[in-house]
Amino acid sequence: MKNGKTITIEDVMTKSVISVDASMTINETAKMMEDAKVGAVIIMENNVPIGIVTDKDFAVKVAAHAYEISSPIKQIMSSPLLSINSDESVRNAADLMFERRVRKLPVLNDDKVVGIITATDIVNLLAVSVEEDIRDMYFHSVAKIYTNYSPYN
């Protein structure tokens, strides 16, 4: 395995990603996610990724706003699509997820969806990392989180 600082997103991302056309309904998309046992789908328009819908979107947006399940999925997607490139480090992905408060990050190369990295993927990486890498990732995260609370900043 690579050093914890050099592990790329491509090394840990899920390569099979479900995408749906923006015109699909909320109900059709939910059924597709359930059948595929995934927590997110990429929303496409004219073969271009334009947004993402997660299981949280169904729980919060559909229920809170009482959207009809026959409404287009585009209505509840998060957009613009926040993404990352597969050759970037896992640390960069973790930083972006932390800053933007997201748990699922599509991976795009040349505007093509090639995978998805999730907070779970990053936690699973910790499970197979050597102690030095775990310590480094932990202190990097803790230092970042507590920077906002430091009286010395």
Contacts in CASP RR format, 6 or more apart in sequence:
PFRMAT RR
TARGET T0000
AUTHOR 0000-0000-0000
METHOD contacts of the structure
MODEL  1
MKNGKTITIEDVMTKSVISVDASMTINETAKMMEDAKVGAVIIMENNVPI
GIVTDKDFAVKVAAHAYEISSPIKQIMSSPLLSINSDESVRNAADLMFER
RVRKLPVLNDDKVVGIITATDIVNLLAVSVEEDIRDMYFHSVAKIYTNYS
PYN
1 7 0 8 1.000
1 128 0 8 1.000
1 129 0 8 1.000
1 130 0 8 1.000
2 8 0 8 1.000
2 11 0 8 1.000
3 133 0 8 1.000
4 90 0 8 1.000
4 91 0 8 1.000
4 129 0 8 1.000
4 133 0 8 1.000
4 136 0 8 1.000
4 137 0 8 1.000
5 89 0 8 1.000
5 91 0 8 1.000
5 133 0 8 1.000
5 136 0 8 1.000
6 89 0 8 1.000
7 89 0 8 1.000
7 90 0 8 1.000
7 125 0 8 1.000
8 86 0 8 1.000
8 87 0 8 1.000
8 88 0 8 1.000
8 89 0 8 1.000
8 90 0 8 1.000
9 84 0 8 1.000
9 85 0 8 1.000
9 86 0 8 1.000
9 87 0 8 1.000
9 88 0 8 1.000
9 89 0 8 1.000
9 90 0 8 1.000
9 92 0 8 1.000
9 93 0 8 1.000
9 107 0 8 1.000
9 117 0 8 1.000
10 86 0 8 1.000
10 87 0 8 1.000
10 107 0 8 1.000
11 90 0 8 1.000
12 90 0 8 1.000
12 117 0 8 1.000
12 121 0 8 1.000
12 122 0 8 1.000
12 124 0 8 1.000
12 125 0 8 1.000
13 86 0 8 1.000
13 107 0 8 1.000
13 114 0 8 1.000
13 115 0 8 1.000
13 116 0 8 1.000
13 117 0 8 1.000
13 121 0 8 1.000
14 115 0 8 1.000
14 116 0 8 1.000
14 117 0 8 1.000
14 118 0 8 1.000
14 121 0 8 1.000
15 114 0 8 1.000
15 115 0 8 1.000
16 115 0 8 1.000
17 41 0 8 1.000
17 42 0 8 1.000
17 106 0 8 1.000
17 113 0 8 1.000
17 114 0 8 1.000
17 115 0 8 1.000
17 116 0 8 1.000
18 32 0 8 1.000
18 33 0 8 1.000
18 36 0 8 1.000
18 38 0 8 1.000
18 40 0 8 1.000
18 41 0 8 1.000
18 42 0 8 1.000
19 41 0 8 1.000
19 42 0 8 1.000
19 43 0 8 1.000
19 44 0 8 1.000
19 49 0 8 1.000
19 113 0 8 1.000
20 28 0 8 1.000
20 29 0 8 1.000
20 32 0 8 1.000
20 41 0 8 1.000
20 42 0 8 1.000
20 43 0 8 1.000
20 44 0 8 1.000
20 73 0 8 1.000
21 43 0 8 1.000
21 44 0 8 1.000
21 45 0 8 1.000
22 43 0 8 1.000
22 44 0 8 1.000
22 45 0 8 1.000
22 50 0 8 1.000
22 72 0 8 1.000
22 73 0 8 1.000
22 74 0 8 1.000
22 77 0 8 1.000
23 72 0 8 1.000
23 73 0 8 1.000
23 74 0 8 1.000
24 32 0 8 1.000
24 72 0 8 1.000
24 73 0 8 1.000
25 69 0 8 1.000
25 70 0 8 1.000
25 71 0 8 1.000
25 72 0 8 1.000
25 73 0 8 1.000
26 58 0 8 1.000
26 62 0 8 1.000
26 67 0 8 1.000
26 68 0 8 1.000
26 69 0 8 1.000
26 70 0 8 1.000
26 71 0 8 1.000
26 72 0 8 1.000
26 73 0 8 1.000
26 75 0 8 1.000
26 76 0 8 1.000
27 69 0 8 1.000
27 70 0 8 1.000
28 73 0 8 1.000
29 41 0 8 1.000
29 53 0 8 1.000
29 73 0 8 1.000
30 58 0 8 1.000
30 69 0 8 1.000
32 41 0 8 1.000
33 39 0 8 1.000
33 40 0 8 1.000
33 41 0 8 1.000
33 55 0 8 1.000
39 54 0 8 1.000
39 55 0 8 1.000
39 104 0 8 1.000
40 52 0 8 1.000
40 53 0 8 1.000
40 54 0 8 1.000
40 55 0 8 1.000
40 104 0 8 1.000
40 116 0 8 1.000
40 118 0 8 1.000
41 52 0 8 1.000
41 53 0 8 1.000
41 73 0 8 1.000
42 49 0 8 1.000
42 51 0 8 1.000
42 52 0 8 1.000
42 81 0 8 1.000
42 106 0 8 1.000
42 113 0 8 1.000
42 116 0 8 1.000
43 49 0 8 1.000
43 50 0 8 1.000
43 51 0 8 1.000
43 52 0 8 1.000
43 53 0 8 1.000
43 73 0 8 1.000
43 74 0 8 1.000
43 77 0 8 1.000
43 79 0 8 1.000
44 50 0 8 1.000
45 74 0 8 1.000
48 111 0 8 1.000
49 81 0 8 1.000
49 83 0 8 1.000
49 106 0 8 1.000
49 108 0 8 1.000
49 111 0 8 1.000
49 113 0 8 1.000
50 74 0 8 1.000
50 77 0 8 1.000
50 79 0 8 1.000
50 80 0 8 1.000
50 81 0 8 1.000
51 77 0 8 1.000
51 78 0 8 1.000
51 79 0 8 1.000
51 80 0 8 1.000
51 81 0 8 1.000
52 77 0 8 1.000
52 78 0 8 1.000
52 79 0 8 1.000
52 81 0 8 1.000
52 82 0 8 1.000
52 104 0 8 1.000
52 106 0 8 1.000
53 73 0 8 1.000
53 76 0 8 1.000
53 77 0 8 1.000
53 78 0 8 1.000
54 78 0 8 1.000
54 103 0 8 1.000
54 104 0 8 1.000
57 76 0 8 1.000
57 77 0 8 1.000
57 78 0 8 1.000
58 76 0 8 1.000
61 67 0 8 1.000
61 76 0 8 1.000
62 69 0 8 1.000
62 76 0 8 1.000
67 75 0 8 1.000
67 76 0 8 1.000
81 106 0 8 1.000
81 108 0 8 1.000
82 96 0 8 1.000
82 100 0 8 1.000
82 102 0 8 1.000
82 105 0 8 1.000
82 106 0 8 1.000
83 105 0 8 1.000
83 106 0 8 1.000
83 107 0 8 1.000
83 108 0 8 1.000
84 92 0 8 1.000
84 93 0 8 1.000
84 96 0 8 1.000
84 105 0 8 1.000
84 106 0 8 1.000
84 107 0 8 1.000
84 108 0 8 1.000
84 117 0 8 1.000
85 107 0 8 1.000
85 108 0 8 1.000
85 109 0 8 1.000
86 107 0 8 1.000
86 109 0 8 1.000
86 114 0 8 1.000
86 115 0 8 1.000
90 117 0 8 1.000
90 122 0 8 1.000
90 125 0 8 1.000
91 137 0 8 1.000
91 140 0 8 1.000
93 105 0 8 1.000
93 117 0 8 1.000
93 122 0 8 1.000
94 122 0 8 1.000
94 137 0 8 1.000
94 141 0 8 1.000
95 144 0 8 1.000
96 102 0 8 1.000
96 105 0 8 1.000
97 103 0 8 1.000
97 105 0 8 1.000
97 119 0 8 1.000
97 122 0 8 1.000
98 141 0 8 1.000
98 144 0 8 1.000
98 145 0 8 1.000
103 118 0 8 1.000
103 119 0 8 1.000
103 120 0 8 1.000
104 116 0 8 1.000
104 117 0 8 1.000
104 118 0 8 1.000
104 119 0 8 1.000
105 116 0 8 1.000
105 117 0 8 1.000
105 118 0 8 1.000
106 113 0 8 1.000
106 115 0 8 1.000
106 116 0 8 1.000
107 113 0 8 1.000
107 114 0 8 1.000
107 115 0 8 1.000
107 116 0 8 1.000
107 117 0 8 1.000
108 114 0 8 1.000
126 134 0 8 1.000
126 137 0 8 1.000
129 137 0 8 1.000
147 153 0 8 1.000
END
